[in-house]
């Protein structure tokens, strides 16, 4: 079976699906996939701006397997053509081989080796934080109650991961000469720094929070801009920060707390620019029962359960829509997004064999 997986992976890696720029159309890689799925009813949808999805259904399944086909951009650090698969030793090297075209190749190999009911959803917008494909799929009631999302989890079922929220802050100040005593309060950059100190203290106070093996609240101030020059009081400042909550955290409540870290009247704008719910998604009080439902699914399917992870996946979107969702795929996240990205051949074979077993049930 590994030979079949590698043949598909060689073809899939050769298609340029880098995102950005996400110049992905309804032909190319989607034509290839359709050709490998005889007997499937295939529906290709163009969601605009290079976001394309393919739903392939055989029979009347209640479980959908999802895998994204887009990759991150390559870099000059690659030692060879990133769009040409290389198999050296026990590794398959190529852009997207680990994240996550290796799983797509495994699904195609498993489909050709089985005849049972199955549904595959191939998407192309995961790497841009622009979940058009999944949102459109979930907007319609297609009768699915379970979802298995492919990401690099070393062929272990992941039942929980953090959410993600990105925020833009704008602080207001009053321009003037820096020699003035009022500069300490009037300077927007000073207000941003005070906010940062309070926000860091908030995060440190959450260090004891726990869920499913995850601890604490992840937080990062990514960018601060503002001011004119050293002898001018900064009239404005902008901060971009993000945090990654546990499934047991209330994201809206955290936003209120982060906003309250600013002095009264200092904030001109507080805008959440992106949110991805945690896995499992839904009210914080329901997180543990939903995790247990995903564990029951993994055990019923005979999948080894792995630890919760810090990275975000679109499994959370399926969970938010009410499906029992888990993450399961070949490869290690440590190799994803890296130059000379690779996936172990053993992982590819194990994944394809496990999916073949599932489709045979």
Beta strands, then each sheet from edge to edge (+ up, - down):
strand 1: 41-46
strand 2: 52-58
strand 3: 63-68
strand 4: 86-88
strand 5: 91-93
strand 6: 118-123
strand 7: 146-149
strand 8: 164-172
strand 9: 210-211
strand 10: 214-215
strand 11: 218-226
strand 12: 236-244
strand 13: 267-276
strand 14: 324-327
strand 15: 342-344
sheet 1: 1+ 2- 6+ 3+ 7+ 14+
sheet 2: 4+ 5- 15+
sheet 3: 11+ 12- 8+ 13-
sheet 4: 9+ 10-
end
